[in-house]
Amino acid sequence: MVLAEYVRHLTPILKHVDLIVPVPTSRDRAGARGGSIPYSLAVTLQDVLAVPMRACIQLVAEYDGHAVVSGEARSQALSRAWRAERTPILERSAVLLVDDIVTTGTTLSVAAELLIEAGARVVYAVALLHTEKSS
């Protein structure tokens, strides 16, 4: 709820967004956490902001986490593990991409590229937290 209220009251982004999309969570991570945090954040944003949410990026293969692979290798692994399908709701939309935490920005960058390739007009991103490594 805090993230949604922050977006609604303290950023100008709401007037630019047509669609909310959560970053996919690996099955292992979702199992360990009891679900997908980005998905839960996106649902709350949808409810508070009255903007539709769709899981437009699908997990099609598992990938290694930050502790195992980083940099360009992580980017390539995510690109292979995720698919964004071209759908009417995504076509020409301004998307708010939602993640739980930003460490290097690779996850958000790959997800944004996939959404643009699938037809999104522009992608904005929001995360609940960032680590010390975030820029």
A tleap script that builds the chain and sets N, CA, C and O, in Angstrom:
source leaprc.protein.ff14SB
mol = sequence {
  NMET VAL LEU ALA GLU TYR VAL ARG HIE LEU
  THR PRO ILE LEU LYS HIE VAL ASP LEU ILE
  VAL PRO VAL PRO THR SER ARG ASP ARG ALA
  GLY ALA ARG GLY GLY SER ILE PRO TYR SER
  LEU ALA VAL THR LEU GLN ASP VAL LEU ALA
  VAL PRO MET ARG ALA CYS ILE GLN LEU VAL
  ALA GLU TYR ASP GLY HIE ALA VAL VAL SER
  GLY GLU ALA ARG SER GLN ALA LEU SER ARG
  ALA TRP ARG ALA GLU ARG THR PRO ILE LEU
  GLU ARG SER ALA VAL LEU LEU VAL ASP ASP
  ILE VAL THR THR GLY THR THR LEU SER VAL
  ALA ALA GLU LEU LEU ILE GLU ALA GLY ALA
  ARG VAL VAL TYR ALA VAL ALA LEU LEU HIE
  THR GLU LYS SER CSER
}
set mol.1.N position { 0.820 -1.185 0.000 }
set mol.1.CA position { 0.000 0.000 0.000 }
set mol.1.C position { 0.870 1.256 0.000 }
set mol.1.O position { 0.507 2.261 -0.612 }
set mol.2.N position { 1.997 1.206 0.672 }
set mol.2.CA position { 2.890 2.362 0.742 }
set mol.2.C position { 3.388 2.746 -0.646 }
set mol.2.O position { 3.408 3.926 -0.996 }
set mol.3.N position { 3.789 1.759 -1.435 }
set mol.3.CA position { 4.271 2.038 -2.792 }
set mol.3.C position { 3.168 2.676 -3.629 }
set mol.3.O position { 3.418 3.643 -4.348 }
set mol.4.N position { 1.970 2.151 -3.544 }
set mol.4.CA position { 0.853 2.685 -4.324 }
set mol.4.C position { 0.541 4.127 -3.918 }
set mol.4.O position { 0.308 4.980 -4.774 }
set mol.5.N position { 0.536 4.390 -2.639 }
set mol.5.CA position { 0.265 5.752 -2.165 }
set mol.5.C position { 1.382 6.706 -2.588 }
set mol.5.O position { 1.124 7.859 -2.932 }
set mol.6.N position { 2.607 6.225 -2.561 }
set mol.6.CA position { 3.734 7.044 -3.018 }
set mol.6.C position { 3.561 7.400 -4.495 }
set mol.6.O position { 3.702 8.561 -4.879 }
set mol.7.N position { 3.259 6.408 -5.310 }
set mol.7.CA position { 3.079 6.653 -6.748 }
set mol.7.C position { 1.910 7.608 -6.971 }
set mol.7.O position { 2.001 8.519 -7.794 }
set mol.8.N position { 0.830 7.408 -6.255 }
set mol.8.CA position { -0.370 8.226 -6.454 }
set mol.8.C position { -0.165 9.681 -6.026 }
set mol.8.O position { -0.604 10.597 -6.722 }
set mol.9.N position { 0.490 9.897 -4.898 }
set mol.9.CA position { 0.562 11.244 -4.336 }
set mol.9.C position { 1.867 11.985 -4.574 }
set mol.9.O position { 1.882 13.215 -4.550 }
set mol.10.N position { 2.965 11.268 -4.804 }
set mol.10.CA position { 4.263 11.932 -4.826 }
set mol.10.C position { 5.017 11.837 -6.145 }
set mol.10.O position { 6.155 12.297 -6.237 }
set mol.11.N position { 4.404 11.249 -7.168 }
set mol.11.CA position { 5.053 11.202 -8.475 }
set mol.11.C position { 4.055 11.657 -9.540 }
set mol.11.O position { 2.847 11.527 -9.345 }
set mol.12.N position { 4.538 12.181 -10.644 }
set mol.12.CA position { 3.636 12.578 -11.733 }
set mol.12.C position { 3.313 11.435 -12.682 }
set mol.12.O position { 2.634 11.646 -13.687 }
set mol.13.N position { 3.781 10.235 -12.388 }
set mol.13.CA position { 3.712 9.139 -13.351 }
set mol.13.C position { 2.295 8.632 -13.613 }
set mol.13.O position { 2.011 8.141 -14.706 }
set mol.14.N position { 1.419 8.742 -12.647 }
set mol.14.CA position { 0.079 8.166 -12.791 }
set mol.14.C position { -0.646 8.691 -14.021 }
set mol.14.O position { -1.357 7.934 -14.683 }
set mol.15.N position { -0.482 9.965 -14.339 }
set mol.15.CA position { -1.205 10.517 -15.495 }
set mol.15.C position { -0.640 10.027 -16.827 }
set mol.15.O position { -1.225 10.289 -17.879 }
set mol.16.N position { 0.496 9.314 -16.794 }
set mol.16.CA position { 1.133 8.833 -18.017 }
set mol.16.C position { 0.966 7.331 -18.242 }
set mol.16.O position { 1.370 6.832 -19.292 }
set mol.17.N position { 0.392 6.603 -17.307 }
set mol.17.CA position { 0.403 5.134 -17.329 }
set mol.17.C position { -0.950 4.558 -17.735 }
set mol.17.O position { -1.996 4.974 -17.239 }
set mol.18.N position { -0.902 3.579 -18.661 }
set mol.18.CA position { -2.107 2.884 -19.127 }
set mol.18.C position { -2.230 1.472 -18.564 }
set mol.18.O position { -3.327 0.918 -18.503 }
set mol.19.N position { -1.105 0.894 -18.153 }
set mol.19.CA position { -1.070 -0.522 -17.799 }
set mol.19.C position { 0.033 -0.780 -16.779 }
set mol.19.O position { 1.117 -0.204 -16.866 }
set mol.20.N position { -0.249 -1.644 -15.821 }
set mol.20.CA position { 0.736 -2.058 -14.817 }
set mol.20.C position { 1.148 -3.495 -15.120 }
set mol.20.O position { 0.295 -4.353 -15.345 }
set mol.21.N position { 2.467 -3.759 -15.127 }
set mol.21.CA position { 2.992 -5.096 -15.423 }
set mol.21.C position { 4.016 -5.485 -14.351 }
set mol.21.O position { 4.997 -4.768 -14.151 }
set mol.22.N position { 3.800 -6.614 -13.657 }
set mol.22.CA position { 4.796 -7.070 -12.690 }
set mol.22.C position { 5.958 -7.792 -13.378 }
set mol.22.O position { 5.776 -8.424 -14.418 }
set mol.23.N position { 7.136 -7.692 -12.794 }
set mol.23.CA position { 8.287 -8.470 -13.240 }
set mol.23.C position { 8.055 -9.918 -12.808 }
set mol.23.O position { 7.642 -10.149 -11.672 }
set mol.24.N position { 8.304 -10.886 -13.667 }
set mol.24.CA position { 8.116 -12.289 -13.274 }
set mol.24.C position { 9.086 -12.697 -12.161 }
set mol.24.O position { 10.197 -12.178 -12.057 }
set mol.25.N position { 8.639 -13.625 -11.350 }
set mol.25.CA position { 9.462 -14.177 -10.274 }
set mol.25.C position { 9.743 -15.633 -10.591 }
set mol.25.O position { 8.849 -16.356 -11.030 }
set mol.26.N position { 10.971 -16.069 -10.374 }
set mol.26.CA position { 11.292 -17.482 -10.618 }
set mol.26.C position { 10.446 -18.360 -9.701 }
set mol.26.O position { 10.032 -17.932 -8.623 }
set mol.27.N position { 10.199 -19.574 -10.134 }
set mol.27.CA position { 9.382 -20.492 -9.330 }
set mol.27.C position { 10.025 -20.773 -7.977 }
set mol.27.O position { 9.330 -20.846 -6.963 }
set mol.28.N position { 11.347 -20.931 -7.955 }
set mol.28.CA position { 12.046 -21.181 -6.693 }
set mol.28.C position { 11.880 -20.016 -5.722 }
set mol.28.O position { 11.585 -20.211 -4.543 }
set mol.29.N position { 12.073 -18.816 -6.231 }
set mol.29.CA position { 11.973 -17.620 -5.387 }
set mol.29.C position { 10.529 -17.417 -4.905 }
set mol.29.O position { 10.303 -17.094 -3.739 }
set mol.30.N position { 9.564 -17.607 -5.796 }
set mol.30.CA position { 8.161 -17.463 -5.399 }
set mol.30.C position { 7.791 -18.513 -4.349 }
set mol.30.O position { 7.050 -18.225 -3.409 }
set mol.31.N position { 8.307 -19.718 -4.515 }
set mol.31.CA position { 8.041 -20.770 -3.535 }
set mol.31.C position { 8.643 -20.453 -2.175 }
set mol.31.O position { 8.012 -20.680 -1.143 }
set mol.32.N position { 9.860 -19.930 -2.174 }
set mol.32.CA position { 10.527 -19.586 -0.918 }
set mol.32.C position { 9.842 -18.414 -0.219 }
set mol.32.O position { 9.838 -18.336 1.010 }
set mol.33.N position { 9.267 -17.509 -0.996 }
set mol.33.CA position { 8.640 -16.307 -0.425 }
set mol.33.C position { 7.136 -16.475 -0.197 }
set mol.33.O position { 6.497 -15.606 0.396 }
set mol.34.N position { 6.578 -17.573 -0.659 }
set mol.34.CA position { 5.141 -17.757 -0.526 }
set mol.34.C position { 4.341 -17.010 -1.578 }
set mol.34.O position { 3.153 -16.747 -1.393 }
set mol.35.N position { 4.999 -16.665 -2.692 }
set mol.35.CA position { 4.325 -15.965 -3.780 }
set mol.35.C position { 5.256 -14.967 -4.434 }
set mol.35.O position { 6.426 -14.854 -4.068 }
set mol.36.N position { 4.729 -14.251 -5.396 }
set mol.36.CA position { 5.499 -13.265 -6.134 }
set mol.36.C position { 5.260 -11.881 -5.535 }
set mol.36.O position { 4.142 -11.367 -5.572 }
set mol.37.N position { 6.303 -11.289 -4.991 }
set mol.37.CA position { 6.180 -9.954 -4.415 }
set mol.37.C position { 5.853 -8.921 -5.497 }
set mol.37.O position { 4.959 -8.102 -5.285 }
set mol.38.N position { 6.543 -8.923 -6.658 }
set mol.38.CA position { 6.168 -7.952 -7.688 }
set mol.38.C position { 4.703 -8.072 -8.113 }
set mol.38.O position { 4.043 -7.059 -8.348 }
set mol.39.N position { 4.195 -9.293 -8.213 }
set mol.39.CA position { 2.795 -9.485 -8.589 }
set mol.39.C position { 1.871 -8.888 -7.528 }
set mol.39.O position { 0.902 -8.205 -7.858 }
set mol.40.N position { 2.170 -9.145 -6.262 }
set mol.40.CA position { 1.357 -8.604 -5.172 }
set mol.40.C position { 1.393 -7.080 -5.158 }
set mol.40.O position { 0.368 -6.436 -4.938 }
set mol.41.N position { 2.563 -6.504 -5.392 }
set mol.41.CA position { 2.671 -5.045 -5.469 }
set mol.41.C position { 1.851 -4.503 -6.639 }
set mol.41.O position { 1.178 -3.481 -6.514 }
set mol.42.N position { 1.914 -5.193 -7.769 }
set mol.42.CA position { 1.169 -4.752 -8.956 }
set mol.42.C position { -0.338 -4.809 -8.726 }
set mol.42.O position { -1.062 -3.917 -9.168 }
set mol.43.N position { -0.816 -5.834 -8.046 }
set mol.43.CA position { -2.242 -5.936 -7.738 }
set mol.43.C position { -2.670 -4.765 -6.845 }
set mol.43.O position { -3.724 -4.168 -7.064 }
set mol.44.N position { -1.862 -4.445 -5.855 }
set mol.44.CA position { -2.180 -3.319 -4.978 }
set mol.44.C position { -2.174 -2.003 -5.753 }
set mol.44.O position { -3.055 -1.164 -5.563 }
set mol.45.N position { -1.182 -1.822 -6.627 }
set mol.45.CA position { -1.146 -0.621 -7.456 }
set mol.45.C position { -2.400 -0.530 -8.323 }
set mol.45.O position { -2.982 0.545 -8.462 }
set mol.46.N position { -2.813 -1.642 -8.900 }
set mol.46.CA position { -4.027 -1.665 -9.713 }
set mol.46.C position { -5.236 -1.215 -8.889 }
set mol.46.O position { -6.040 -0.402 -9.347 }
set mol.47.N position { -5.355 -1.741 -7.695 }
set mol.47.CA position { -6.505 -1.424 -6.854 }
set mol.47.C position { -6.510 0.034 -6.412 }
set mol.47.O position { -7.558 0.680 -6.427 }
set mol.48.N position { -5.369 0.551 -6.025 }
set mol.48.CA position { -5.284 1.918 -5.511 }
set mol.48.C position { -5.329 2.954 -6.633 }
set mol.48.O position { -5.958 4.003 -6.491 }
set mol.49.N position { -4.658 2.657 -7.748 }
set mol.49.CA position { -4.544 3.633 -8.826 }
set mol.49.C position { -5.640 3.518 -9.882 }
set mol.49.O position { -5.779 4.405 -10.724 }
set mol.50.N position { -6.414 2.443 -9.847 }
set mol.50.CA position { -7.466 2.190 -10.834 }
set mol.50.C position { -6.895 2.149 -12.257 }
set mol.50.O position { -7.466 2.705 -13.195 }
set mol.51.N position { -5.749 1.471 -12.383 }
set mol.51.CA position { -5.093 1.242 -13.673 }
set mol.51.C position { -5.027 -0.274 -13.851 }
set mol.51.O position { -4.646 -0.977 -12.915 }
set mol.52.N position { -5.387 -0.798 -15.022 }
set mol.52.CA position { -5.373 -2.256 -15.192 }
set mol.52.C position { -3.974 -2.856 -15.059 }
set mol.52.O position { -2.975 -2.234 -15.418 }
set mol.53.N position { -3.931 -4.064 -14.542 }
set mol.53.CA position { -2.684 -4.812 -14.370 }
set mol.53.C position { -2.792 -6.105 -15.157 }
set mol.53.O position { -3.822 -6.778 -15.115 }
set mol.54.N position { -1.736 -6.453 -15.874 }
set mol.54.CA position { -1.664 -7.722 -16.584 }
set mol.54.C position { -0.248 -8.268 -16.453 }
set mol.54.O position { 0.724 -7.517 -16.526 }
set mol.55.N position { -0.141 -9.558 -16.264 }
set mol.55.CA position { 1.168 -10.219 -16.230 }
set mol.55.C position { 1.555 -10.515 -17.676 }
set mol.55.O position { 1.427 -11.649 -18.137 }
set mol.56.N position { 2.024 -9.504 -18.382 }
set mol.56.CA position { 2.337 -9.607 -19.811 }
set mol.56.C position { 3.664 -10.302 -20.089 }
set mol.56.O position { 3.925 -10.713 -21.219 }
set mol.57.N position { 4.498 -10.435 -19.071 }
set mol.57.CA position { 5.771 -11.145 -19.245 }
set mol.57.C position { 5.633 -12.483 -18.540 }
set mol.57.O position { 5.361 -12.544 -17.341 }
set mol.58.N position { 5.822 -13.543 -19.293 }
set mol.58.CA position { 5.660 -14.891 -18.757 }
set mol.58.C position { 7.007 -15.557 -18.534 }
set mol.58.O position { 7.942 -15.362 -19.311 }
set mol.59.N position { 7.099 -16.337 -17.480 }
set mol.59.CA position { 8.274 -17.147 -17.200 }
set mol.59.C position { 8.156 -18.420 -18.033 }
set mol.59.O position { 7.214 -19.193 -17.857 }
set mol.60.N position { 9.110 -18.640 -18.942 }
set mol.60.CA position { 9.072 -19.826 -19.797 }
set mol.60.C position { 10.211 -20.797 -19.493 }
set mol.60.O position { 10.234 -21.913 -20.012 }
set mol.61.N position { 11.157 -20.371 -18.649 }
set mol.61.CA position { 12.270 -21.227 -18.240 }
set mol.61.C position { 12.837 -20.669 -16.940 }
set mol.61.O position { 12.685 -19.483 -16.646 }
set mol.62.N position { 13.472 -21.508 -16.185 }
set mol.62.CA position { 14.099 -21.051 -14.944 }
set mol.62.C position { 15.425 -20.356 -15.243 }
set mol.62.O position { 16.014 -20.560 -16.305 }
set mol.63.N position { 15.882 -19.549 -14.318 }
set mol.63.CA position { 17.145 -18.822 -14.472 }
set mol.63.C position { 17.826 -18.711 -13.122 }
set mol.63.O position { 17.182 -18.808 -12.078 }
set mol.64.N position { 19.144 -18.505 -13.153 }
set mol.64.CA position { 19.914 -18.371 -11.925 }
set mol.64.C position { 19.772 -16.964 -11.365 }
set mol.64.O position { 19.622 -15.996 -12.111 }
set mol.65.N position { 19.821 -16.865 -10.048 }
set mol.65.CA position { 19.687 -15.585 -9.374 }
set mol.65.C position { 20.970 -14.777 -9.381 }
set mol.65.O position { 21.988 -15.207 -9.925 }
set mol.66.N position { 20.911 -13.594 -8.767 }
set mol.66.CA position { 22.053 -12.675 -8.698 }
set mol.66.C position { 23.298 -13.315 -8.089 }
set mol.66.O position { 24.418 -13.002 -8.493 }
set mol.67.N position { 23.109 -14.203 -7.128 }
set mol.67.CA position { 24.249 -14.808 -6.438 }
set mol.67.C position { 25.047 -15.734 -7.356 }
set mol.67.O position { 26.226 -15.990 -7.109 }
set mol.68.N position { 24.408 -16.235 -8.412 }
set mol.68.CA position { 25.053 -17.215 -9.291 }
set mol.68.C position { 25.600 -16.570 -10.567 }
set mol.68.O position { 26.694 -16.913 -11.015 }
set mol.69.N position { 24.851 -15.651 -11.147 }
set mol.69.CA position { 25.241 -15.064 -12.422 }
set mol.69.C position { 24.918 -13.567 -12.404 }
set mol.69.O position { 23.916 -13.147 -11.824 }
set mol.70.N position { 25.776 -12.770 -13.043 }
set mol.70.CA position { 25.539 -11.327 -13.051 }
set mol.70.C position { 25.948 -10.732 -14.393 }
set mol.70.O position { 26.458 -11.428 -15.271 }
set mol.71.N position { 25.713 -9.445 -14.530 }
set mol.71.CA position { 26.129 -8.737 -15.733 }
set mol.71.C position { 25.424 -9.222 -16.976 }
set mol.71.O position { 24.230 -9.522 -16.965 }
set mol.72.N position { 26.193 -9.292 -18.056 }
set mol.72.CA position { 25.643 -9.684 -19.356 }
set mol.72.C position { 25.098 -11.116 -19.327 }
set mol.72.O position { 24.115 -11.416 -20.004 }
set mol.73.N position { 25.729 -12.000 -18.548 }
set mol.73.CA position { 25.239 -13.379 -18.455 }
set mol.73.C position { 23.843 -13.411 -17.831 }
set mol.73.O position { 22.995 -14.194 -18.258 }
set mol.74.N position { 23.599 -12.579 -16.841 }
set mol.74.CA position { 22.264 -12.522 -16.231 }
set mol.74.C position { 21.250 -11.953 -17.224 }
set mol.74.O position { 20.132 -12.456 -17.332 }
set mol.75.N position { 21.635 -10.929 -17.930 }
set mol.75.CA position { 20.758 -10.334 -18.933 }
set mol.75.C position { 20.346 -11.370 -19.978 }
set mol.75.O position { 19.173 -11.458 -20.341 }
set mol.76.N position { 21.302 -12.145 -20.453 }
set mol.76.CA position { 21.004 -13.183 -21.445 }
set mol.76.C position { 20.125 -14.278 -20.858 }
set mol.76.O position { 19.221 -14.777 -21.528 }
set mol.77.N position { 20.387 -14.656 -19.604 }
set mol.77.CA position { 19.574 -15.689 -18.957 }
set mol.77.C position { 18.122 -15.234 -18.809 }
set mol.77.O position { 17.201 -16.012 -19.058 }
set mol.78.N position { 17.916 -13.988 -18.410 }
set mol.78.CA position { 16.558 -13.471 -18.273 }
set mol.78.C position { 15.868 -13.376 -19.632 }
set mol.78.O position { 14.682 -13.685 -19.750 }
set mol.79.N position { 16.596 -12.955 -20.645 }
set mol.79.CA position { 16.024 -12.856 -21.990 }
set mol.79.C position { 15.550 -14.210 -22.505 }
set mol.79.O position { 14.557 -14.290 -23.229 }
set mol.80.N position { 16.257 -15.267 -22.133 }
set mol.80.CA position { 15.852 -16.623 -22.528 }
set mol.80.C position { 14.697 -17.137 -21.672 }
set mol.80.O position { 13.872 -17.915 -22.149 }
set mol.81.N position { 14.634 -16.707 -20.409 }
set mol.81.CA position { 13.649 -17.246 -19.465 }
set mol.81.C position { 12.290 -16.562 -19.548 }
set mol.81.O position { 11.293 -17.124 -19.094 }
set mol.82.N position { 12.230 -15.367 -20.117 }
set mol.82.CA position { 10.987 -14.602 -20.163 }
set mol.82.C position { 10.500 -14.397 -21.589 }
set mol.82.O position { 11.296 -14.338 -22.526 }
set mol.83.N position { 9.181 -14.289 -21.742 }
set mol.83.CA position { 8.565 -13.944 -23.021 }
set mol.83.C position { 7.465 -12.917 -22.755 }
set mol.83.O position { 6.642 -13.097 -21.857 }
set mol.84.N position { 7.458 -11.862 -23.527 }
set mol.84.CA position { 6.365 -10.884 -23.488 }
set mol.84.C position { 5.563 -11.076 -24.760 }
set mol.84.O position { 6.078 -10.917 -25.867 }
set mol.85.N position { 4.301 -11.418 -24.589 }
set mol.85.CA position { 3.485 -11.637 -25.774 }
set mol.85.C position { 2.797 -10.346 -26.202 }
set mol.85.O position { 2.372 -9.536 -25.378 }
set mol.86.N position { 2.704 -10.188 -27.496 }
set mol.86.CA position { 2.034 -9.024 -28.073 }
set mol.86.C position { 0.530 -9.218 -27.880 }
set mol.86.O position { -0.066 -10.149 -28.422 }
set mol.87.N position { -0.065 -8.329 -27.105 }
set mol.87.CA position { -1.500 -8.392 -26.847 }
set mol.87.C position { -2.110 -7.017 -27.105 }
set mol.87.O position { -1.405 -6.010 -27.039 }
set mol.88.N position { -3.411 -6.959 -27.399 }
set mol.88.CA position { -4.039 -5.661 -27.647 }
set mol.88.C position { -3.883 -4.675 -26.487 }
set mol.88.O position { -3.704 -3.479 -26.716 }
set mol.89.N position { -3.948 -5.159 -25.256 }
set mol.89.CA position { -3.839 -4.250 -24.115 }
set mol.89.C position { -2.422 -3.668 -23.978 }
set mol.89.O position { -2.246 -2.572 -23.446 }
set mol.90.N position { -1.432 -4.399 -24.455 }
set mol.90.CA position { -0.048 -3.925 -24.372 }
set mol.90.C position { 0.307 -2.992 -25.532 }
set mol.90.O position { 1.119 -2.081 -25.374 }
set mol.91.N position { -0.293 -3.219 -26.678 }
set mol.91.CA position { 0.013 -2.443 -27.884 }
set mol.91.C position { -0.161 -0.948 -27.651 }
set mol.91.O position { -1.244 -0.489 -27.287 }
set mol.92.N position { 0.905 -0.199 -27.863 }
set mol.92.CA position { 0.942 1.271 -27.735 }
set mol.92.C position { 0.665 1.773 -26.320 }
set mol.92.O position { 0.344 2.949 -26.147 }
set mol.93.N position { 0.779 0.922 -25.309 }
set mol.93.CA position { 0.524 1.337 -23.930 }
set mol.93.C position { 1.749 1.966 -23.289 }
set mol.93.O position { 2.889 1.671 -23.651 }
set mol.94.N position { 1.485 2.832 -22.338 }
set mol.94.CA position { 2.519 3.329 -21.433 }
set mol.94.C position { 2.452 2.420 -20.210 }
set mol.94.O position { 1.443 2.393 -19.505 }
set mol.95.N position { 3.521 1.681 -19.965 }
set mol.95.CA position { 3.529 0.621 -18.956 }
set mol.95.C position { 4.282 1.069 -17.707 }
set mol.95.O position { 5.330 1.710 -17.785 }
set mol.96.N position { 3.718 0.714 -16.555 }
set mol.96.CA position { 4.421 0.851 -15.288 }
set mol.96.C position { 4.891 -0.537 -14.897 }
set mol.96.O position { 4.083 -1.384 -14.513 }
set mol.97.N position { 6.171 -0.773 -14.991 }
set mol.97.CA position { 6.795 -2.051 -14.668 }
set mol.97.C position { 7.090 -2.074 -13.169 }
set mol.97.O position { 7.653 -1.117 -12.636 }
set mol.98.N position { 6.717 -3.153 -12.486 }
set mol.98.CA position { 6.810 -3.216 -11.033 }
set mol.98.C position { 7.737 -4.347 -10.603 }
set mol.98.O position { 7.588 -5.487 -11.041 }
set mol.99.N position { 8.695 -4.016 -9.741 }
set mol.99.CA position { 9.579 -5.020 -9.149 }
set mol.99.C position { 9.648 -4.769 -7.643 }
set mol.99.O position { 9.263 -3.706 -7.158 }
set mol.100.N position { 10.144 -5.765 -6.920 }
set mol.100.CA position { 10.241 -5.597 -5.474 }
set mol.100.C position { 11.520 -4.878 -5.059 }
set mol.100.O position { 11.505 -4.061 -4.138 }
set mol.101.N position { 12.625 -5.182 -5.737 }
set mol.101.CA position { 13.902 -4.608 -5.340 }
set mol.101.C position { 14.798 -4.424 -6.563 }
set mol.101.O position { 14.803 -5.257 -7.470 }
set mol.102.N position { 15.535 -3.355 -6.578 }
set mol.102.CA position { 16.491 -3.093 -7.654 }
set mol.102.C position { 17.882 -3.218 -7.076 }
set mol.102.O position { 18.214 -2.564 -6.087 }
set mol.103.N position { 18.699 -4.061 -7.692 }
set mol.103.CA position { 20.087 -4.213 -7.272 }
set mol.103.C position { 21.005 -3.613 -8.324 }
set mol.103.O position { 21.754 -2.678 -8.040 }
set mol.104.N position { 20.949 -4.148 -9.536 }
set mol.104.CA position { 21.804 -3.620 -10.610 }
set mol.104.C position { 20.997 -2.961 -11.719 }
set mol.104.O position { 21.552 -2.209 -12.521 }
set mol.105.N position { 19.706 -3.228 -11.778 }
set mol.105.CA position { 18.862 -2.705 -12.837 }
set mol.105.C position { 18.712 -3.642 -14.018 }
set mol.105.O position { 17.943 -3.356 -14.935 }
set mol.106.N position { 19.425 -4.750 -14.016 }
set mol.106.CA position { 19.368 -5.692 -15.130 }
set mol.106.C position { 17.967 -6.254 -15.322 }
set mol.106.O position { 17.475 -6.324 -16.449 }
set mol.107.N position { 17.328 -6.651 -14.244 }
set mol.107.CA position { 15.984 -7.228 -14.340 }
set mol.107.C position { 15.022 -6.249 -14.997 }
set mol.107.O position { 14.297 -6.614 -15.922 }
set mol.108.N position { 15.011 -5.018 -14.527 }
set mol.108.CA position { 14.113 -4.014 -15.093 }
set mol.108.C position { 14.465 -3.698 -16.538 }
set mol.108.O position { 13.572 -3.506 -17.364 }
set mol.109.N position { 15.748 -3.641 -16.853 }
set mol.109.CA position { 16.168 -3.341 -18.231 }
set mol.109.C position { 15.701 -4.420 -19.203 }
set mol.109.O position { 15.158 -4.113 -20.265 }
set mol.110.N position { 15.912 -5.667 -18.842 }
set mol.110.CA position { 15.496 -6.772 -19.720 }
set mol.110.C position { 13.978 -6.780 -19.867 }
set mol.110.O position { 13.465 -6.916 -20.978 }
set mol.111.N position { 13.261 -6.636 -18.766 }
set mol.111.CA position { 11.796 -6.636 -18.823 }
set mol.111.C position { 11.289 -5.481 -19.690 }
set mol.111.O position { 10.373 -5.667 -20.491 }
set mol.112.N position { 11.871 -4.299 -19.536 }
set mol.112.CA position { 11.447 -3.144 -20.333 }
set mol.112.C position { 11.706 -3.377 -21.820 }
set mol.112.O position { 10.860 -3.055 -22.655 }
set mol.113.N position { 12.854 -3.927 -22.152 }
set mol.113.CA position { 13.162 -4.227 -23.557 }
set mol.113.C position { 12.144 -5.195 -24.151 }
set mol.113.O position { 11.688 -5.009 -25.279 }
set mol.114.N position { 11.793 -6.223 -23.394 }
set mol.114.CA position { 10.810 -7.198 -23.876 }
set mol.114.C position { 9.450 -6.548 -24.103 }
set mol.114.O position { 8.778 -6.845 -25.091 }
set mol.115.N position { 9.045 -5.669 -23.203 }
set mol.115.CA position { 7.756 -4.992 -23.355 }
set mol.115.C position { 7.743 -4.074 -24.568 }
set mol.115.O position { 6.752 -4.028 -25.297 }
set mol.116.N position { 8.823 -3.348 -24.793 }
set mol.116.CA position { 8.926 -2.474 -25.968 }
set mol.116.C position { 8.866 -3.315 -27.248 }
set mol.116.O position { 8.163 -2.963 -28.195 }
set mol.117.N position { 9.607 -4.425 -27.270 }
set mol.117.CA position { 9.583 -5.311 -28.443 }
set mol.117.C position { 8.198 -5.885 -28.690 }
set mol.117.O position { 7.837 -6.167 -29.832 }
set mol.118.N position { 7.412 -6.061 -27.617 }
set mol.118.CA position { 6.064 -6.626 -27.744 }
set mol.118.C position { 5.013 -5.560 -28.040 }
set mol.118.O position { 3.829 -5.875 -28.157 }
set mol.119.N position { 5.439 -4.290 -28.164 }
set mol.119.CA position { 4.505 -3.262 -28.600 }
set mol.119.C position { 4.231 -2.125 -27.645 }
set mol.119.O position { 3.516 -1.191 -28.008 }
set mol.120.N position { 4.770 -2.162 -26.430 }
set mol.120.CA position { 4.554 -1.041 -25.511 }
set mol.120.C position { 5.169 0.222 -26.096 }
set mol.120.O position { 6.222 0.170 -26.731 }
set mol.121.N position { 4.517 1.342 -25.883 }
set mol.121.CA position { 5.005 2.623 -26.389 }
set mol.121.C position { 6.146 3.152 -25.529 }
set mol.121.O position { 7.137 3.668 -26.047 }
set mol.122.N position { 6.003 3.020 -24.215 }
set mol.122.CA position { 7.010 3.501 -23.277 }
set mol.122.C position { 6.883 2.678 -21.998 }
set mol.122.O position { 5.800 2.192 -21.670 }
set mol.123.N position { 7.994 2.524 -21.281 }
set mol.123.CA position { 7.985 1.764 -20.032 }
set mol.123.C position { 8.613 2.609 -18.931 }
set mol.123.O position { 9.734 3.102 -19.065 }
set mol.124.N position { 7.870 2.763 -17.847 }
set mol.124.CA position { 8.363 3.378 -16.619 }
set mol.124.C position { 8.554 2.241 -15.622 }
set mol.124.O position { 7.958 1.176 -15.783 }
set mol.125.N position { 9.363 2.446 -14.610 }
set mol.125.CA position { 9.586 1.388 -13.632 }
set mol.125.C position { 9.484 1.943 -12.221 }
set mol.125.O position { 9.806 3.101 -11.953 }
set mol.126.N position { 9.024 1.073 -11.330 }
set mol.126.CA position { 8.949 1.401 -9.915 }
set mol.126.C position { 9.306 0.142 -9.137 }
set mol.126.O position { 8.979 -0.972 -9.547 }
set mol.127.N position { 9.982 0.339 -8.009 }
set mol.127.CA position { 10.334 -0.780 -7.133 }
set mol.127.C position { 10.121 -0.350 -5.687 }
set mol.127.O position { 10.192 0.832 -5.354 }
set mol.128.N position { 9.865 -1.318 -4.858 }
set mol.128.CA position { 9.645 -1.046 -3.443 }
set mol.128.C position { 10.938 -0.625 -2.762 }
set mol.128.O position { 10.941 0.282 -1.930 }
set mol.129.N position { 12.035 -1.286 -3.115 }
set mol.129.CA position { 13.328 -1.040 -2.474 }
set mol.129.C position { 14.449 -1.009 -3.494 }
set mol.129.O position { 14.282 -1.446 -4.633 }
set mol.130.N position { 15.582 -0.495 -3.080 }
set mol.130.CA position { 16.810 -0.628 -3.867 }
set mol.130.C position { 17.942 -0.935 -2.909 }
set mol.130.O position { 17.893 -0.572 -1.734 }
set mol.131.N position { 18.957 -1.603 -3.417 }
set mol.131.CA position { 20.094 -1.949 -2.571 }
set mol.131.C position { 21.169 -0.871 -2.698 }
set mol.131.O position { 21.051 0.054 -3.502 }
set mol.132.N position { 22.195 -1.007 -1.907 }
set mol.132.CA position { 23.315 -0.067 -1.936 }
set mol.132.C position { 23.961 -0.043 -3.314 }
set mol.132.O position { 24.513 0.982 -3.715 }
set mol.133.N position { 23.902 -1.162 -4.055 }
set mol.133.CA position { 24.512 -1.230 -5.370 }
set mol.133.C position { 23.730 -0.466 -6.418 }
set mol.133.O position { 24.265 -0.157 -7.482 }
set mol.134.N position { 22.465 -0.155 -6.138 }
set mol.134.CA position { 21.620 0.543 -7.118 }
set mol.134.C position { 22.176 1.905 -7.427 }
set mol.134.O position { 22.742 2.580 -6.567 }
set mol.135.N position { 22.005 2.303 -8.681 }
set mol.135.CA position { 22.438 3.660 -9.041 }
set mol.135.C position { 21.245 4.540 -9.293 }
set mol.135.O position { 21.403 5.719 -9.608 }
savepdb mol mol.pdb
quit
